[in-house]
Amino acid sequence: MLDRIYQSLGGKKLSENKYMLHCPSHDDTNPSLSVTRQGSNILFHCFAGCSFEEVRNALNSKGINVRNQRLVNDSNKVMKRGKTKKTTIRVRLISNNRRAEELYTSSRVAMKHPYLEHKGIRPHDVRIREGCLLIPMRDGQGM
């Protein structure tokens, strides 16, 4: 099964049981889908952020029937025949955003810092926590 997936998607064979392949769920010019055989399981993880279900559905649409295989998603929860569980990517993102916000709000405003002064950067929303600069970054949705 693993060799068939490799031949269909293309990419790199890293070892006997590990591949870095082109993800079938998005336009992938640089292989971002890790596929690993671990015992009787096949583990999938797309580093571009595609969900387990998206990858599985894309493989099925390419004629690679993975529905009867024992598959594992990126959070290492076993996926059995036809049963699906939501991946934890979104949950991790929200959790990481909350943690970042907690760190940021519990820090102090960076009025002066040698690095900022050396580079001639005004602090704006930059903060300091335990000697480290915290620079807020937001995605397109403001998170």
C-alpha positions, 0 to 999 in steps of 0.5 A: 500500500505504501509503495502504491501511494508513493508511486501515485503521489511522487516525492522522496523515499526517506527510508524503508517505512518513511516517505515525504510526498506531494500532498494530494489535497492541495497544489503541492510543489514541494513535498509536504505530506509525511507518510510513515508505516509504523507496525500495522498503521500508516501515519499521515501528516501534512505539514501545509496543514491539510486535515487528515480527512482531506488527505484521506478523501483526496487519496480515495479520489485518486483511486487509492482506497485507504478506507479499509486500512488502519490509519493514524492522523497527525495527532496519533489517534487511530482511525478505524474503517469508515469511522472519522474523528476531527483532527486536532490541528484547529484545537492546537492552533486555538490553544497555541493562540491562547497561550501566546496571548497569555504570555503577551498580556502577562509581560511588560511594555518594552520601553527600552531594549538594547536590540530595539535601540541598536536597530532604531526600532520604535517599540509599538506593541513590543513587550518583554517577558523574562528578558525576551522580546515578544512581538505580536503577529497576527494572521488574516483573521486577526489571530 
